[in-house]
Amino acid sequence: MKRWRAVISLFFLLSWTCIAQTDPNSPASAADVERYFQVVKSHDMMKTMLATMLQGIHQLLHEQYLEHKDELPANYESKLTAMVDAMLDKIPMDEIMQAMIPAYQKHLTKGDIDNLVAFYSTPTGSKLLKEMPSMTGEATQAAMPIMSKYMDTIEKRVQKETDDLIAQSKKQPSAGTPTSNN
């Protein structure tokens, strides 16, 4: 009889563990997040993002070279481009992906991950993943003139406020300067 109680208790314990693990409201496990990363091809997306960043860095190096080409050796651009490329090739992608897991676990439940995996496994989800880099690039390009104009307005306003505050502080006696009673 004791043996049966132990078997039944073990069965219920294991059943409860299985039920708890399939609860969609339970926290996402690291394995859940890794499964999501695999479905959305996060590793590939990061490489694509880095390649895009690399283009910007190459452009920056080129502009820097053109600006100072009289002072720099002829091989400056190719040498620095190769150095930056080599450095970016050594970025520890797997380590970065592992470091990101807790953030996903904090914000997503197991059910959320399951739903995302299900969506991105559909033809529409797959298409979204495929088209996302192009859509994001085109959308960013369309938004840049508006953002630049807005940022220019902010920059001018901040500069004006700064100038006004500096002028105002010059008019007032400094709080740290002792007044003399002669």
C-alpha positions as CSV (number, residue, x, y, z in Angstrom):
1,M,0.0,0.0,0.0
2,K,2.8,2.4,0.8
3,R,4.4,1.7,-2.5
4,W,1.1,2.6,-4.3
5,R,0.9,5.8,-2.4
6,A,4.4,6.7,-3.4
7,V,3.7,5.9,-7.0
8,I,0.5,7.9,-7.0
9,S,2.2,10.8,-5.2
10,L,5.0,10.8,-7.8
11,F,2.5,10.6,-10.6
12,F,0.6,13.7,-9.3
13,L,3.8,15.6,-8.7
14,L,5.0,14.9,-12.2
15,S,1.6,15.7,-13.6
16,W,1.5,19.0,-11.8
17,T,5.0,19.9,-13.1
18,C,3.8,19.2,-16.6
19,I,0.7,21.3,-16.2
20,A,2.7,24.1,-14.6
21,Q,5.1,24.1,-17.5
22,T,2.3,24.3,-20.1
23,D,0.5,27.2,-18.4
24,P,0.5,30.0,-20.9
25,N,0.8,32.6,-18.2
26,S,3.9,31.1,-16.7
27,P,7.1,33.0,-17.2
28,A,8.9,32.2,-20.4
29,S,11.9,29.9,-20.0
30,A,15.3,30.5,-21.6
31,A,14.5,27.6,-23.9
32,D,11.2,29.3,-24.9
33,V,13.1,32.6,-25.8
34,E,15.8,30.6,-27.7
35,R,13.0,28.9,-29.7
36,Y,11.6,32.3,-30.5
37,F,15.0,33.6,-31.5
38,Q,15.4,30.6,-33.8
39,V,12.0,31.1,-35.5
40,V,12.5,34.8,-36.1
41,K,16.2,34.2,-37.1
42,S,17.5,36.7,-34.6
43,H,21.1,35.7,-35.3
44,D,20.6,36.5,-39.0
45,M,18.8,39.7,-38.2
46,M,21.6,40.9,-36.0
47,K,24.1,40.1,-38.7
48,T,22.0,42.1,-41.2
49,M,21.8,45.0,-38.7
50,L,25.6,44.9,-38.2
51,A,26.1,44.9,-42.0
52,T,23.9,48.0,-42.2
53,M,25.9,49.7,-39.4
54,L,29.1,48.7,-41.2
55,Q,28.0,50.5,-44.3
56,G,27.5,53.7,-42.2
57,I,30.9,53.2,-40.6
58,H,32.5,52.8,-44.0
59,Q,30.8,56.0,-45.2
60,L,32.0,57.8,-42.2
61,L,35.6,56.6,-42.7
62,H,35.4,57.7,-46.4
63,E,34.2,61.1,-45.4
64,Q,36.9,61.4,-42.8
65,Y,39.5,60.4,-45.3
66,L,38.2,63.0,-47.9
67,E,38.2,65.7,-45.2
68,H,41.8,65.0,-44.2
69,K,43.2,63.3,-47.2
70,D,46.2,65.7,-47.4
71,E,47.2,64.7,-43.9
72,L,46.5,61.0,-44.1
73,P,48.4,58.2,-45.9
74,A,46.8,56.9,-49.1
75,N,46.0,53.5,-47.5
76,Y,44.2,55.1,-44.5
77,E,40.7,54.2,-45.7
78,S,41.4,50.6,-46.8
79,K,43.5,50.0,-43.6
80,L,40.8,51.3,-41.2
81,T,38.0,49.6,-43.2
82,A,39.8,46.3,-42.9
83,M,40.4,46.9,-39.1
84,V,36.7,47.8,-38.4
85,D,35.5,44.8,-40.5
86,A,37.8,42.5,-38.5
87,M,36.6,43.9,-35.2
88,L,32.9,43.5,-36.2
89,D,33.5,40.0,-37.3
90,K,34.7,39.2,-33.8
91,I,31.5,40.4,-32.1
92,P,30.3,37.5,-29.9
93,M,26.8,37.1,-31.4
94,D,25.9,34.0,-29.3
95,E,27.0,35.8,-26.1
96,I,24.8,38.8,-27.1
97,M,21.9,36.6,-27.8
98,Q,22.3,34.9,-24.4
99,A,22.5,38.3,-22.7
100,M,19.2,39.3,-24.3
101,I,17.2,36.4,-23.0
102,P,16.4,37.7,-19.5
103,A,14.8,40.9,-21.0
104,Y,12.5,38.7,-23.1
105,Q,11.7,36.5,-20.1
106,K,10.8,39.6,-18.1
107,H,8.3,40.9,-20.6
108,L,6.9,37.8,-22.2
109,T,5.1,34.7,-20.9
110,K,5.3,31.2,-22.2
111,G,2.0,31.8,-23.9
112,D,3.3,35.0,-25.5
113,I,6.3,33.2,-26.9
114,D,4.1,30.3,-28.2
115,N,1.8,32.8,-29.9
116,L,4.8,34.6,-31.5
117,V,6.3,31.4,-32.6
118,A,3.0,30.3,-34.1
119,F,2.6,33.6,-35.9
120,Y,6.1,33.8,-37.3
121,S,5.8,30.2,-38.5
122,T,2.8,31.2,-40.7
123,P,3.3,32.4,-44.3
124,T,2.4,36.0,-43.2
125,G,4.8,35.9,-40.3
126,S,7.6,34.5,-42.5
127,K,6.9,37.2,-45.1
128,L,7.0,39.9,-42.4
129,L,10.4,38.6,-41.2
130,K,11.7,38.6,-44.8
131,E,10.4,42.1,-45.6
132,M,11.1,43.8,-42.3
133,P,14.6,45.0,-43.1
134,S,13.5,46.6,-46.3
135,M,10.3,48.0,-44.8
136,T,12.3,49.4,-41.9
137,G,14.9,50.9,-44.1
138,E,12.4,52.5,-46.4
139,A,10.3,53.8,-43.6
140,T,13.4,55.3,-41.9
141,Q,14.4,56.9,-45.1
142,A,10.9,58.4,-45.5
143,A,10.9,59.6,-41.9
144,M,14.4,61.1,-41.8
145,P,13.6,64.5,-43.4
146,I,10.7,65.0,-40.9
147,M,12.9,63.9,-38.0
148,S,15.8,66.1,-39.2
149,K,13.6,69.1,-39.4
150,Y,12.1,68.4,-36.0
151,M,15.6,67.8,-34.5
152,D,16.8,71.0,-36.0
153,T,13.9,72.9,-34.3
154,I,14.7,71.2,-31.0
155,E,18.4,72.0,-31.3
156,K,17.7,75.7,-32.1
157,R,15.3,75.9,-29.2
158,V,17.8,74.3,-26.8
159,Q,20.5,76.6,-28.0
160,K,18.3,79.7,-27.6
161,E,17.3,78.6,-24.0
162,T,21.0,78.0,-23.2
163,D,22.0,81.4,-24.6
164,D,19.2,83.1,-22.6
165,L,20.1,81.3,-19.4
166,I,23.8,82.3,-19.8
167,A,22.8,85.9,-20.5
168,Q,20.5,85.9,-17.5
169,S,23.2,84.4,-15.2
170,K,25.7,87.1,-16.3
171,K,23.2,89.8,-15.3
172,Q,22.7,88.4,-11.8
173,P,25.4,88.5,-9.1
174,S,26.9,85.1,-8.7
175,A,25.6,83.2,-5.6
176,G,29.1,82.0,-4.8
177,T,30.6,85.5,-4.9
178,P,30.7,87.2,-1.5
179,T,29.3,90.7,-1.4
180,S,31.5,93.3,0.2
181,N,30.2,95.9,2.6
182,N,32.6,98.9,2.2
